Amino acid sequence: MENTLINKKRGYILILITILVGLSYQLLPYVFSSDTVLEIVGAYFNVVIMFIVLLLLLKNEFLDWFKHFSFKWLLIGIPFLFIVGTLTGSLWSLIAGGHTENSINSVLTWGYVMRNIPFMLMGEELLSIAILYAAWKKLGWKFWQATLLCSVLFAVWHLPAYDYNLLQCLVTIIPSRLVLNYLFKKSNSVWVTWLVHVSFDMISFLPILLR
């Protein structure tokens, strides 16, 4: 009983802190006026803070995410996420008659991608999996409940990047996060979800980078 209560306490604390970190990230443009400083801080903010938070709260459970890897789920995940992301994006464009561009597209260069994207996406993975793991493993929610909570929050965190187009974020981002969460469930590896996420974004960025 005592262990159950401790787990639930840690789960609620982890969810609360993760939400606060996600919200704090959205405020960075209002804190740093220099674009150069904002780029540097923005790239490392989530990954550094969430690594520390997860290490303190989960310890070896968290480090275990980095000890596993599955080529099988990596090879399944990359085309699976690409298909889901493409279909939901096309569906939204069909329904809405177009879509709001990701604000990051305006600053994309090969240099920007190499300097920032891997760290930004690892930060996104730690934010997302923290919510998923806390609800699923610590609070005892069913996986579908935990992954839905995580995916909705993940979509909401992207609102500033898509000019606060809530419906587009919900329709296009939730399904992709559900795929990534499922890959984590099957592989117990943050490397798998990160590499699939990086691969998807790189494929999506190519038309812009190759102009």
KOLLOTOR-179497 format. One record per residue (C-alpha): x, z, y; residue number from 1; residue in one letter. Coordinates in nm, 4 decimals, decimal comma. Layout:
REM KOLLOTOR-179497
+----------+----------+----------+-----+------+
|        X |        Z |        Y |  nr | rest |
+----------+----------+----------+-----+------+
|        X |        Z |        Y | NUM |    A |
...
+----------+----------+----------+-----+------+
//
This chain:
REM KOLLOTOR-179497
+----------+----------+----------+-----+------+
|        X |        Z |        Y |  nr | rest |
+----------+----------+----------+-----+------+
|   0,0000 |   0,0000 |   0,0000 |   1 |    M |
|   0,2823 |   0,0928 |   0,2383 |   2 |    E |
|   0,4625 |  -0,2371 |   0,1756 |   3 |    N |
|   0,1388 |  -0,4251 |   0,2376 |   4 |    T |
|   0,0910 |  -0,2534 |   0,5715 |   5 |    L |
|   0,4524 |  -0,3197 |   0,6705 |   6 |    I |
|   0,4149 |  -0,6877 |   0,5775 |   7 |    N |
|   0,0973 |  -0,7213 |   0,7811 |   8 |    K |
|   0,2557 |  -0,5476 |   1,0783 |   9 |    K |
|   0,5533 |  -0,7831 |   1,0637 |  10 |    R |
|   0,3190 |  -1,0791 |   1,0228 |  11 |    G |
|   0,1188 |  -0,9955 |   1,3343 |  12 |    Y |
|   0,4348 |  -0,9216 |   1,5340 |  13 |    I |
|   0,5919 |  -1,2504 |   1,4247 |  14 |    L |
|   0,2828 |  -1,4521 |   1,5164 |  15 |    I |
|   0,2566 |  -1,2823 |   1,8567 |  16 |    L |
|   0,6254 |  -1,3293 |   1,9401 |  17 |    I |
|   0,6214 |  -1,6919 |   1,8236 |  18 |    T |
|   0,3201 |  -1,7712 |   2,0422 |  19 |    I |
|   0,4945 |  -1,6060 |   2,3388 |  20 |    L |
|   0,8110 |  -1,8080 |   2,2749 |  21 |    V |
|   0,6050 |  -2,1278 |   2,2573 |  22 |    G |
|   0,4314 |  -2,0409 |   2,5848 |  23 |    L |
|   0,7596 |  -1,9462 |   2,7522 |  24 |    S |
|   0,9025 |  -2,2855 |   2,6613 |  25 |    Y |
|   0,6214 |  -2,4522 |   2,8558 |  26 |    Q |
|   0,7225 |  -2,2560 |   3,1671 |  27 |    L |
|   1,0856 |  -2,3711 |   3,1688 |  28 |    L |
|   1,0220 |  -2,6585 |   3,4178 |  29 |    P |
|   0,8935 |  -2,3992 |   3,6650 |  30 |    Y |
|   1,2020 |  -2,1802 |   3,6208 |  31 |    V |
|   1,4829 |  -2,4374 |   3,6361 |  32 |    F |
|   1,4844 |  -2,6898 |   3,9194 |  33 |    S |
|   1,7953 |  -2,8723 |   3,7961 |  34 |    S |
|   1,7148 |  -3,1482 |   3,5465 |  35 |    D |
|   2,0544 |  -3,1052 |   3,3815 |  36 |    T |
|   2,0086 |  -2,7313 |   3,3308 |  37 |    V |
|   1,6499 |  -2,7836 |   3,2147 |  38 |    L |
|   1,7638 |  -3,0391 |   2,9561 |  39 |    E |
|   2,0266 |  -2,8043 |   2,8143 |  40 |    I |
|   1,8062 |  -2,4961 |   2,8092 |  41 |    V |
|   1,5094 |  -2,6915 |   2,6757 |  42 |    G |
|   1,7091 |  -2,8303 |   2,3848 |  43 |    A |
|   1,8268 |  -2,4907 |   2,2596 |  44 |    Y |
|   1,5563 |  -2,2489 |   2,3802 |  45 |    F |
|   1,3254 |  -2,2470 |   2,0780 |  46 |    N |
|   1,5890 |  -2,2807 |   1,8081 |  47 |    V |
|   1,8106 |  -1,9985 |   1,9387 |  48 |    V |
|   1,5351 |  -1,7504 |   2,0163 |  49 |    I |
|   1,3371 |  -1,8165 |   1,6989 |  50 |    M |
|   1,6489 |  -1,7976 |   1,4816 |  51 |    F |
|   1,7196 |  -1,4499 |   1,6202 |  52 |    I |
|   1,3562 |  -1,3374 |   1,5928 |  53 |    V |
|   1,3184 |  -1,4612 |   1,2355 |  54 |    L |
|   1,6510 |  -1,3135 |   1,1300 |  55 |    L |
|   1,5543 |  -0,9730 |   1,2689 |  56 |    L |
|   1,2012 |  -0,9691 |   1,1251 |  57 |    L |
|   1,2428 |  -1,1529 |   0,7940 |  58 |    L |
|   1,6151 |  -1,1208 |   0,7247 |  59 |    K |
|   1,6943 |  -1,2663 |   0,3799 |  60 |    N |
|   1,3487 |  -1,4227 |   0,3482 |  61 |    E |
|   1,4294 |  -1,6342 |   0,6515 |  62 |    F |
|   1,7832 |  -1,7222 |   0,5388 |  63 |    L |
|   1,6358 |  -1,8330 |   0,2065 |  64 |    D |
|   1,4681 |  -2,1250 |   0,3875 |  65 |    W |
|   1,8168 |  -2,2701 |   0,4443 |  66 |    F |
|   1,9336 |  -2,2233 |   0,0858 |  67 |    K |
|   1,6918 |  -2,4719 |  -0,0674 |  68 |    H |
|   1,6810 |  -2,8492 |  -0,0532 |  69 |    F |
|   1,4851 |  -3,1159 |  -0,2372 |  70 |    S |
|   1,5726 |  -3,4869 |  -0,2286 |  71 |    F |
|   1,2444 |  -3,5514 |  -0,4080 |  72 |    K |
|   1,0322 |  -3,4059 |  -0,1292 |  73 |    W |
|   1,2551 |  -3,5579 |   0,1365 |  74 |    L |
|   1,2040 |  -3,9051 |  -0,0113 |  75 |    L |
|   0,8306 |  -3,8438 |  -0,0477 |  76 |    I |
|   0,7977 |  -3,6826 |   0,2935 |  77 |    G |
|   0,9531 |  -3,9517 |   0,5143 |  78 |    I |
|   0,7146 |  -4,2371 |   0,4218 |  79 |    P |
|   0,4221 |  -3,9947 |   0,3827 |  80 |    F |
|   0,4619 |  -3,8605 |   0,7374 |  81 |    L |
|   0,5186 |  -4,2091 |   0,8762 |  82 |    F |
|   0,1967 |  -4,3366 |   0,7147 |  83 |    I |
|  -0,0074 |  -4,0370 |   0,8317 |  84 |    V |
|   0,1394 |  -4,0486 |   1,1826 |  85 |    G |
|   0,0833 |  -4,4232 |   1,2144 |  86 |    T |
|  -0,2738 |  -4,4086 |   1,0841 |  87 |    L |
|  -0,3798 |  -4,1187 |   1,3079 |  88 |    T |
|  -0,2120 |  -4,2792 |   1,6105 |  89 |    G |
|  -0,3863 |  -4,6102 |   1,5426 |  90 |    S |
|  -0,7171 |  -4,4335 |   1,4843 |  91 |    L |
|  -0,6918 |  -4,2533 |   1,8163 |  92 |    W |
|  -0,5992 |  -4,5745 |   2,0017 |  93 |    S |
|  -0,8983 |  -4,7458 |   1,8434 |  94 |    L |
|  -1,1367 |  -4,4655 |   1,9395 |  95 |    I |
|  -0,9985 |  -4,3992 |   2,2885 |  96 |    A |
|  -0,8950 |  -4,7536 |   2,3757 |  97 |    G |
|  -0,5327 |  -4,6487 |   2,4196 |  98 |    G |
|  -0,3192 |  -4,3373 |   2,4150 |  99 |    H |
|  -0,1251 |  -4,1118 |   2,6485 | 100 |    T |
|   0,2495 |  -4,1668 |   2,6124 | 101 |    E |
|   0,4784 |  -3,8783 |   2,5252 | 102 |    N |
|   0,6520 |  -3,7743 |   2,8490 | 103 |    S |
|   0,9864 |  -3,7673 |   2,6666 | 104 |    I |
|   0,9718 |  -4,1468 |   2,6423 | 105 |    N |
|   1,0668 |  -4,1732 |   3,0100 | 106 |    S |
|   1,4054 |  -4,0061 |   2,9553 | 107 |    V |
|   1,4935 |  -4,1469 |   2,6149 | 108 |    L |
|   1,8439 |  -4,2835 |   2,5711 | 109 |    T |
|   2,0710 |  -4,2794 |   2,2679 | 110 |    W |
|   2,2749 |  -4,0075 |   2,4361 | 111 |    G |
|   1,9689 |  -3,7937 |   2,5055 | 112 |    Y |
|   1,8502 |  -3,8309 |   2,1481 | 113 |    V |
|   2,1854 |  -3,7313 |   1,9967 | 114 |    M |
|   2,2376 |  -3,4374 |   2,2338 | 115 |    R |
|   1,8902 |  -3,2900 |   2,2222 | 116 |    N |
|   1,6443 |  -3,4137 |   1,9611 | 117 |    I |
|   1,7975 |  -3,2506 |   1,6477 | 118 |    P |
|   1,8015 |  -2,9088 |   1,8163 | 119 |    F |
|   1,4583 |  -2,9486 |   1,9742 | 120 |    M |
|   1,3045 |  -3,0441 |   1,6406 | 121 |    L |
|   1,4712 |  -2,7574 |   1,4554 | 122 |    M |
|   1,3213 |  -2,5320 |   1,7216 | 123 |    G |
|   0,9799 |  -2,6849 |   1,6579 | 124 |    E |
|   1,0231 |  -2,6315 |   1,2843 | 125 |    E |
|   1,1178 |  -2,2654 |   1,3274 | 126 |    L |
|   0,8229 |  -2,2076 |   1,5611 | 127 |    L |
|   0,5791 |  -2,3752 |   1,3235 | 128 |    S |
|   0,7040 |  -2,2326 |   0,9959 | 129 |    I |
|   0,7192 |  -1,8848 |   1,1510 | 130 |    A |
|   0,3440 |  -1,9011 |   1,2144 | 131 |    I |
|   0,2770 |  -2,0548 |   0,8728 | 132 |    L |
|   0,4900 |  -1,8021 |   0,6848 | 133 |    Y |
|   0,3609 |  -1,5001 |   0,8757 | 134 |    A |
|  -0,0039 |  -1,5834 |   0,8109 | 135 |    A |
|   0,0472 |  -1,7055 |   0,4547 | 136 |    W |
|   0,3053 |  -1,4666 |   0,3132 | 137 |    K |
|   0,2723 |  -1,1590 |   0,5344 | 138 |    K |
|  -0,0978 |  -1,1464 |   0,6206 | 139 |    L |
|  -0,2119 |  -1,2825 |   0,2849 | 140 |    G |
|  -0,4093 |  -1,5779 |   0,4198 | 141 |    W |
|  -0,4757 |  -1,8728 |   0,1937 | 142 |    K |
|  -0,2315 |  -2,1574 |   0,2506 | 143 |    F |
|  -0,4960 |  -2,3876 |   0,3957 | 144 |    W |
|  -0,5920 |  -2,1220 |   0,6519 | 145 |    Q |
|  -0,2322 |  -2,0551 |   0,7519 | 146 |    A |
|  -0,1387 |  -2,4224 |   0,7751 | 147 |    T |
|  -0,4461 |  -2,4989 |   0,9859 | 148 |    L |
|  -0,3624 |  -2,2194 |   1,2320 | 149 |    L |
|  -0,0033 |  -2,3401 |   1,2515 | 150 |    C |
|  -0,1064 |  -2,7035 |   1,3004 | 151 |    S |
|  -0,3554 |  -2,6284 |   1,5775 | 152 |    V |
|  -0,0968 |  -2,4219 |   1,7660 | 153 |    L |
|   0,1627 |  -2,6957 |   1,7116 | 154 |    F |
|  -0,0745 |  -2,9508 |   1,8634 | 155 |    A |
|  -0,1530 |  -2,7247 |   2,1601 | 156 |    V |
|   0,2189 |  -2,6692 |   2,2269 | 157 |    W |
|   0,2469 |  -3,0461 |   2,2775 | 158 |    H |
|  -0,0183 |  -3,0596 |   2,5503 | 159 |    L |
|   0,2258 |  -3,0792 |   2,8459 | 160 |    P |
|   0,4080 |  -3,3691 |   2,6782 | 161 |    A |
|   0,0836 |  -3,5674 |   2,6542 | 162 |    Y |
|  -0,0577 |  -3,4950 |   2,9999 | 163 |    D |
|  -0,2880 |  -3,2246 |   2,8555 | 164 |    Y |
|  -0,4866 |  -3,4745 |   2,6511 | 165 |    N |
|  -0,6251 |  -3,2147 |   2,4097 | 166 |    L |
|  -0,8260 |  -3,4451 |   2,1852 | 167 |    L |
|  -0,5350 |  -3,6843 |   2,1370 | 168 |    Q |
|  -0,3044 |  -3,3949 |   2,0460 | 169 |    C |
|  -0,5541 |  -3,2541 |   1,7968 | 170 |    L |
|  -0,6280 |  -3,5898 |   1,6330 | 171 |    V |
|  -0,2724 |  -3,7221 |   1,6156 | 172 |    T |
|  -0,0528 |  -3,4128 |   1,5805 | 173 |    I |
|  -0,2470 |  -3,1798 |   1,3498 | 174 |    I |
|  -0,2359 |  -3,4190 |   1,0487 | 175 |    P |
|   0,1396 |  -3,4683 |   1,0872 | 176 |    S |
|   0,1999 |  -3,0932 |   1,1016 | 177 |    R |
|  -0,0157 |  -3,0458 |   0,7930 | 178 |    L |
|   0,2154 |  -3,2872 |   0,6087 | 179 |    V |
|   0,5276 |  -3,0993 |   0,7214 | 180 |    L |
|   0,3761 |  -2,7650 |   0,6222 | 181 |    N |
|   0,2907 |  -2,8996 |   0,2783 | 182 |    Y |
|   0,6500 |  -3,0184 |   0,2381 | 183 |    L |
|   0,7704 |  -2,6688 |   0,3217 | 184 |    F |
|   0,5331 |  -2,5201 |   0,0654 | 185 |    K |
|   0,6634 |  -2,7505 |  -0,2064 | 186 |    K |
|   1,0340 |  -2,7272 |  -0,1186 | 187 |    S |
|   1,0700 |  -2,3868 |   0,0520 | 188 |    N |
|   1,3273 |  -2,5690 |   0,2637 | 189 |    S |
|   1,3410 |  -2,5938 |   0,6410 | 190 |    V |
|   1,6019 |  -2,8694 |   0,5952 | 191 |    W |
|   1,3417 |  -3,0922 |   0,4289 | 192 |    V |
|   1,0812 |  -3,0499 |   0,7030 | 193 |    T |
|   1,3459 |  -3,0888 |   0,9743 | 194 |    W |
|   1,4946 |  -3,4078 |   0,8288 | 195 |    L |
|   1,1497 |  -3,5601 |   0,7732 | 196 |    V |
|   1,0544 |  -3,4655 |   1,1300 | 197 |    H |
|   1,3780 |  -3,6116 |   1,2712 | 198 |    V |
|   1,3335 |  -3,9318 |   1,0690 | 199 |    S |
|   0,9760 |  -3,9774 |   1,1910 | 200 |    F |
|   1,0681 |  -3,9256 |   1,5562 | 201 |    D |
|   1,3709 |  -4,1550 |   1,5327 | 202 |    M |
|   1,1579 |  -4,4330 |   1,3837 | 203 |    I |
|   0,9007 |  -4,3761 |   1,6601 | 204 |    S |
|   1,1702 |  -4,3843 |   1,9307 | 205 |    F |
|   1,3388 |  -4,7045 |   1,8103 | 206 |    L |
|   1,1132 |  -4,9500 |   2,0020 | 207 |    P |
|   1,2008 |  -4,7644 |   2,3234 | 208 |    I |
|   1,5711 |  -4,7212 |   2,2461 | 209 |    L |
|   1,6152 |  -5,0862 |   2,1502 | 210 |    L |
|   1,4606 |  -5,2311 |   2,4638 | 211 |    R |
+----------+----------+----------+-----+------+
//
